[in-house]
Amino acid sequence: MRKITNEELGRPTPEEFARRAKMPVRVVLDNVRSAQNVGSFFRTGDAFAVERIALCGITAVPPSREIHKTALGAEQTVGWDHFASTAECVDRLHAEGYRVLAVEQVEGAVMLDDFRPQPDVKYALVFGNEVDGVDQQVVDLCDGALEIPQAGTKHSINVSVSGGVVLWQFFCQIYAKRYLCRAENPKI
């Protein structure tokens, strides 16, 4: 095996990426306090072609040295909006036809591995504060919730890591099948 160079990866330019179809998923960050976690969401959002990221409340916004440290420029390729409150954002997303799901441990949450995104549904995924999670008022506004199955003693995952887990699941079930149309790698 030989590592593939960046040139060989065939990455799109920012302009080409802007023209490409995006996964019908928006990320909502509910008062995420770490700018580096925000940057990680931008980088993951770029990798999995999310439509936009909503930065709510105290969540840091670009330009920011701390965001850039982990985003590595993805804050310039993934569109974003800022809302004074997450509730305001959720109301707007509902008005635009999104099904809004909290990523949180709540009564009635669907385990991520059991969830199947519906075709032609636009989703917005709400990720919460590093200490308090998704605010209860916001949970009350959501159409449902997803929970990441866990086997450890902590029953929590860093918010940006949970973003990677959930967005990967959506990417596999929505974007990769719909837009990439690649056969599975028979070498693996």
SULLIN-V275834 format. One line per field, one symbol per residue. ss: DSSP state (~ for helix, > for strand, _ for the rest). phi: phi as a letter, one per 30 degrees, with the letter a starting at -180 (. if undefined). A space follows every 50 residues. Layout:
ss=???
phi=???
This chain:
ss=______~~~____~~~~~~___>>>>>>>>____~~~~~~~~~~~~~__> >>>>>>________~~~~~~~__~~~__>>>>>__~~~~~~~~~~__>>> >>>______>>~~~_______>>>>>>_>___>__~~~~~~__>>>>___ ________~~~~~~~~~~~~~~~~~~~~~~________
phi=.bdddedddidddedddddddcddbccccchddcddddedddddddechd dabcccidedbddaedddecdhjddcccdbbcbdbdeeddedddddjdcc bdcadbeidcdedcdbeddicccbccccedccideeddeddddlbcbddb cdddhabeddddddddddddeddcdeddcdhcdddddc
